[in-house]
Structures are given as C-alpha cells and as structure tokens.
Amino acid sequence: MHASRILFALFVFSLVATPSFAVEAEAEPAVALPATATYACYVDIANGFDDCFNPVTVAPYSSSSNQRVVTADLDNGFRWRSMTVRYEICNSSGWTWNVGDSPTNNGFGGDAASTQHDAEAQALNGTLSVYKSDIGGGGLTCQFAGPPNPVGCITQEFLVRNDYFEFDSNTASSFPRDVCGGPALFDFPAYDEADSEDPTGLYEDKIYVGLNRTVGSSGRSGSGIQRACVVLSTASTPSPATVTSECGF
C-alpha cells in the first residue's frame, strides 16, 4: 500500500528552465529547510481509500462516490513552495478537476466571497482555463483548448506554485506543457496583501483541489479520475523523477 510520507534530500539542486513572468516575491520560510523536502499521499477513488494526513486532508462525498475534495495546508511547519497533482484519468467527461485558493471556488473565476485570494484553474470537457483572483480584478488569464477528454486511460498532472500554473496533458509523452503565470494567480504563503473578505486569514496558506467536481460545488461534477497523487515540495518545481518516485505511477 502506498504510504504518505515526508522525505528530505540534502544538497539536491536542479536547474529547470521556465518562462519568465512578473510575479510576487515569495515569502521567506518560517523555519530553516533542507535543500529539498517533499510530502506525498495517494487518493484511490476507484477503490475508495486514501492515505493522506496533515498537511493534506481528503473529504469524500456520499452523493457521488467518485468525488473528492483535497485540502493542503501550505504552512504547517514547512512552507511548501509547490503542489503537484498527478492522476490517472479514463474516459472522462464534465468537470474532471478544479484547483483554487478558496474553499468555495466553483469554476469560471471567483468564489462565494470567502477570500479575495480566489484564483483557480479548471478542466471542463477538455478545455483548461485559469482565472486570476479578485486581488487582480478577477477574470480569465489563460485558456488552452486541448487535448479533448481522453478515451481510454492516461496519466496527467498539474503543478501549482506562487503566481504560476502548469499542466501536462500526458506524462508519457514529450508534448510541451501548458503554462500560465502572472500576478494575482495562486498565492502561496504568505498573503502579500490584506484580504477584506478573509481579514483573519482563515483560508490563508491553503489550497483546494476538487477531483471529478469543482471545489465548492458538487453539482458541477464530472468523471474520469480514478486515482491521484498529491506531492508538496519545498522546491518550486520538483523533478519528474521525484514525482514519479513519490507517486509510483
């Protein structure tokens, strides 16, 4: 059985070429960190179990056994700088996933006034869309038309970090990744601006993922994701080999 775990790798360095964007400066870590630390856990939707615990929790929904909402605490003693979600998807339709800064993100940008930090990304019927937060005025930032929902089973993944989103439509291929970056996208620890909708910071340092649904609405649902692996890293871009090793697929 896959076991959730935190791993440390000292003196591990990688050089990854990524597009240049004007982004907010990341906050300094709350504690001294090893060169690289990762946490990984496994969500098996098809067989109804997961091995996640703090800093990642998973909520199942009895109204639809294939729906899950994942919550990641990005500042639980470690300041995690990225989250990668790798998943197996088969014959998908509808809302396959939604990831956002707010627990009430439900697609198409914005939320139920939980927090002004409410950037989100979604996969709906094969179209990938990324929306900036209310801090930046809201609205669509990036949209990618393909690929269509897969027939059969493939493995895909997305990576989220401060002001940046990246999607791999097939981890077994060499196709270029879809990349979206800019101010007012996802906000990793800590808030850089005051938040009038969340003045106490209740939702600060959290990120939410809806699997086969949106985060905040079970009515916006889909199908296809069979299993998923959540990887938090103190690296801004963990290597593909690290993700594969942690996830096992």
C-alpha positions, 0 to 999 in steps of 0.5 A: 500500500502506498504510504504518505510520507515526508522525505528530505534530500540534502544538497539536491539542486536542479536547474529547470528552465521556465518562462519568465513572468512578473510575479510576487516575491515569495515569502521567506520560510518560517523555519530553516529547510533542507535543500529539498523536502517533499510530502506525498499521499495517494487518493484511490477513488476507484477503490475508495481509500486514501492515505493522506494526513496533515498537511493534506486532508481528503473529504469524500462525498456520499452523493457521488462516490467518485468525488473528492475534495483535497485540502493542503495546508501550505504552512504547517511547519514547512512552507511548501513552495509547490503542489503537484497533482498527478492522476490517472484519468479514463474516459472522462467527461464534465468537470474532471478537476478544479484547483483554487485558493478558496474553499468555495471556488466553483469554476469560471473565476471567483468564489462565494466571497470567502477570500479575495485570494480566489484564483483557480484553474479548471478542466471542463470537457477538455478545455483548461482555463485559469482565472486570476483572483479578485486581488487582480480584478478577477477574470480569465488569464489563460485558456488552452483548448486541448487535448479533448477528454481522453478515451481510454486511460492516461496519466496527467498532472498539474503543478501549482506554485506562487503566481504560476500554473502548469499542466501536462496533458500526458506524462508519457509523452514529450508534448510541451506543457501548458503554462500560465503565470502572472500576478494575482494567480495562486498565492502561496504563503504568505498573503502579500496583501490584506484580504477584506473578505478573509481579514483573519486569514482563515483560508490563508496558506491553503489550497483546494483541489476538487477531483471529478467536481469543482471545489465548492460545488458538487453539482458541477461534477464530472468523471474520469479520475480514478486515482491521484497523487498529491506531492508538496515540495519545498522546491518550486518545481520538483523533478519528474523523477521525484514525482514519479518516485513519490507517486509510483505511477 
